[in-house]
Amino acid sequence: MRQYEPDRLTPVEAAAMRRSLRNGRAAMTRRSLLGGALAVGGVGALSACGIPAAGKSQGGVSADDHSAKEKVVNFSNWPEYIDVDDSGKNHPTLDAFRKRTGITVKYTEDINDNDEFFGKIQPQLAAGQDTGRDLIVLTDWLAARMIRLGYVQKLDASNLPHAFANLSDQFRSPDWDPGRAYSYPWQGISTVIAYNKKALDGVEVKTVSDLLDNPKLKGRVGFLTEMRDSIGMTMLDMGKDPAKFTDDDYDAVIARLQKAVDKGQIRRFTGNDYTSDLSKGDFAACIAWAGDIVQLQADSPDVGYVIPASGYMTSTDNMLIPNKARHKTNAERLMDFYYELEPAAELAAYINYVSPAAGVQPYLAKIDKSAASNPLIVPDKAMQARSHAFRSLSSKEETAYQQKFAKLTGA
């Protein structure tokens, strides 16, 4: 029997993953820095012997649903990506869900990197085994891969009335999951231009072109090691659509960024460690994640942001139910709970990412008026209209594009 290695990481992608564990989104919790890099596990698991081809595994494979008798949901999420009470031990929204439904949520913060987590669960899924998890949260590109490989279950819409009714139009129908048949967003992630007003010293920054071309910013500009964010923002600036681009479009963006690297305009490509550079003024301006900027502004009055007229990139972290999950109905009820507007508001008030629930603003205002009026947390219609998502990539494209981006960034 031949080995099967679905979407196996190339050496370039593996290096990028390790880099992410050190200083990317994986190294920064959603509200604070993790206390050290995690060991890179799971990469070798992708090449384990005896894993059947994806074509031999049917999508939407469920075990007998034990939800009625076993009042539990096993939920895996990223660190510090949920509300916590003052004791730091309890999650008020999960407690409210349990009190109302009688369903206990066994909540585990064991997703620290998309690829690392995929390597952990992929052998079980490919072998048609239960992962021990009923609900997982993955970034959109990996959610797309999971759906493509048939590793997640189709959702029962009858268990998701609030999710269907309240999902923001901005996130309703991505190309990798039209109509949200397999996933619902946990939170949205916006990519914008951030700046340090003091470091700019009067220099105006409104566009990605300003970052790449203004000689007054030479050596004081940062871009992200996340390919889709840096490429996507530059692509928009060049008048191209990240949802429809060609190989030639991608190469043109690489060439433009390479020119900026060669002339020393870009100081470096970073993960979440850009927050320190930005706060200190080592970066006068950079490509940044909106959730970080909301948090930085609380302590750094010089930090601001710009939404370019050309638009900005948006992505999502998404809830999915793996194949063979024992408690599918319970998991769907929990997913739906977070689209009720009061719990959605409580979550948004704590973690400061983009709420995917339309209509959350008045409920959020009761908790935190400043958060409710912040377009980085609750985008208005005009801002939503300027958001763009990076299109789905085939395995071949993923490998080729990551190799070119790695060469650009010096990975």
Disulfide bonds with the S-S distance in Angstrom:
none
